[in-house]
Amino acid sequence: MKISHIIVLVILAVGIGIFVSSSENASQYVDFDKALSIAEEGDDNKIHVVGELPRDARGEVIGIEYNPMADANFMAFELIDEKGKKQRVITSTPPPSMTDFKRSEKVVVIGRYESIETKQQFVVTDILLKCPSKYEENTVAVK
């Protein structure tokens, strides 16, 4: 075998190794039920859950537990996933702007289920927001 063939095979093997190792850390977009079953199987990779914040009849967000004076590194809130399941999630990294958080159309939480005080809770490490676009066109009816 030529040395150039050996070098090409080594480079190919390294490339495959990098691809396989990075695909193991790729997180998935799932609902809360699937996230719980993944955690029960022993998989501790981070998972994305897309949902909406519950609102009252006036459109105000409800179910947020956050008191920065008592503990600025704790926030709990409810999230309704795309299948309609409501789940309480906790995080130690609240969003920088609670105004943007409450105005968001969709919320993506990245985390995993963990056993806390003998029960499974979804612990969030990152929060991504989809806010209403300020560039949406406002149509005005002219008569």
C-alpha positions as CSV (number, residue, x, y, z in Angstrom):
1,M,0.0,0.0,0.0
2,K,1.2,3.5,-0.8
3,I,1.8,6.0,1.9
4,S,-0.7,8.4,0.3
5,H,-3.4,5.7,0.6
6,I,-2.6,5.3,4.3
7,I,-2.8,9.0,4.9
8,V,-6.2,9.2,3.1
9,L,-7.5,6.3,5.2
10,V,-6.3,8.0,8.5
11,I,-7.9,11.3,7.5
12,L,-11.1,9.5,6.6
13,A,-11.1,7.6,9.9
14,V,-10.6,10.8,11.9
15,G,-13.5,12.5,10.0
16,I,-15.8,9.6,10.7
17,G,-14.8,9.6,14.4
18,I,-15.5,13.4,14.7
19,F,-18.9,12.9,13.0
20,V,-20.0,10.0,15.2
21,S,-18.9,11.8,18.4
22,S,-20.7,15.0,17.5
23,S,-23.9,13.2,16.5
24,E,-24.1,11.7,20.0
25,N,-24.3,15.2,21.6
26,A,-27.0,16.5,19.2
27,S,-30.2,17.2,21.0
28,Q,-33.7,16.3,19.8
29,Y,-36.9,18.3,19.5
30,V,-39.5,16.3,21.5
31,D,-42.6,16.7,23.7
32,F,-42.5,16.3,27.5
33,D,-43.7,12.7,27.4
34,K,-41.0,11.6,25.0
35,A,-38.4,13.6,27.1
36,L,-39.4,11.7,30.2
37,S,-39.2,8.3,28.4
38,I,-35.8,9.2,27.1
39,A,-34.6,10.1,30.7
40,E,-36.1,6.9,32.0
41,E,-34.0,5.0,29.5
42,G,-30.9,6.5,31.0
43,D,-30.1,8.9,28.2
44,D,-28.8,12.2,29.8
45,N,-28.4,14.2,26.6
46,K,-30.0,17.6,26.4
47,I,-33.4,17.8,24.8
48,H,-35.3,20.7,23.1
49,V,-39.0,21.1,24.0
50,V,-41.1,23.7,22.1
51,G,-44.1,25.2,23.8
52,E,-46.2,28.1,24.8
53,L,-46.6,29.9,28.1
54,P,-50.1,29.5,29.6
55,R,-52.2,32.7,29.6
56,D,-55.3,33.9,31.4
57,A,-58.4,35.3,29.8
58,R,-56.8,38.7,29.4
59,G,-53.7,37.3,27.7
60,E,-51.4,37.7,30.7
61,V,-48.9,34.9,31.3
62,I,-49.6,32.9,34.4
63,G,-47.6,30.3,36.3
64,I,-44.2,32.0,36.7
65,E,-42.3,31.7,40.0
66,Y,-39.5,34.2,40.0
67,N,-38.4,36.5,42.8
68,P,-35.0,38.0,42.0
69,M,-34.7,39.6,45.4
70,A,-35.0,36.2,47.1
71,D,-33.0,34.2,44.6
72,A,-31.9,35.6,41.2
73,N,-30.7,32.2,40.1
74,F,-34.0,30.4,40.4
75,M,-37.1,30.5,38.2
76,A,-39.9,28.0,37.6
77,F,-42.7,28.3,35.1
78,E,-45.2,26.3,33.3
79,L,-44.9,25.4,29.6
80,I,-47.5,23.8,27.4
81,D,-45.8,21.5,24.8
82,E,-47.1,21.0,21.2
83,K,-49.2,18.1,22.3
84,G,-51.0,20.2,25.0
85,K,-49.2,18.8,28.1
86,K,-48.6,21.4,30.7
87,Q,-45.3,20.9,32.6
88,R,-43.6,22.9,35.3
89,V,-39.9,23.5,34.4
90,I,-37.1,25.0,36.5
91,T,-34.0,26.9,35.6
92,S,-31.0,28.5,37.3
93,T,-30.6,30.9,34.3
94,P,-33.6,33.1,34.0
95,P,-33.9,35.1,30.7
96,P,-32.4,38.5,30.8
97,S,-35.6,40.3,29.9
98,M,-38.8,39.1,31.6
99,T,-40.8,41.5,29.3
100,D,-39.5,39.6,26.2
101,F,-40.1,36.3,27.9
102,K,-43.8,37.1,28.7
103,R,-44.4,38.5,25.2
104,S,-42.9,35.5,23.4
105,E,-45.1,33.5,21.0
106,K,-43.1,30.2,21.5
107,V,-40.5,29.2,24.0
108,V,-37.9,26.5,23.4
109,V,-36.4,25.0,26.5
110,I,-33.2,23.0,26.4
111,G,-32.6,20.6,29.2
112,R,-33.4,17.2,30.6
113,Y,-35.5,15.5,33.3
114,E,-33.6,15.1,36.6
115,S,-34.6,13.4,39.9
116,I,-35.1,16.2,42.4
117,E,-36.7,15.5,45.8
118,T,-37.8,12.0,44.7
119,K,-39.6,13.2,41.6
120,Q,-38.7,13.9,38.0
121,Q,-38.5,17.6,37.1
122,F,-37.5,19.1,33.8
123,V,-34.4,21.2,34.4
124,V,-33.7,23.9,31.8
125,T,-30.2,25.0,30.9
126,D,-31.1,27.3,28.0
127,I,-34.2,29.3,27.0
128,L,-34.8,30.4,23.4
129,L,-37.7,32.8,22.6
130,K,-39.7,33.4,19.5
131,C,-41.0,36.9,19.9
132,P,-43.6,38.6,17.8
133,S,-41.9,40.3,14.8
134,K,-41.7,44.0,14.9
135,Y,-41.5,43.9,11.1
136,E,-45.0,42.3,10.6
137,E,-47.1,44.5,8.4
138,N,-50.1,46.2,9.9
139,T,-52.9,46.4,7.5
140,V,-55.4,49.2,7.7
141,A,-58.8,49.0,6.1
142,V,-59.6,52.1,4.0
143,K,-63.2,52.8,3.1
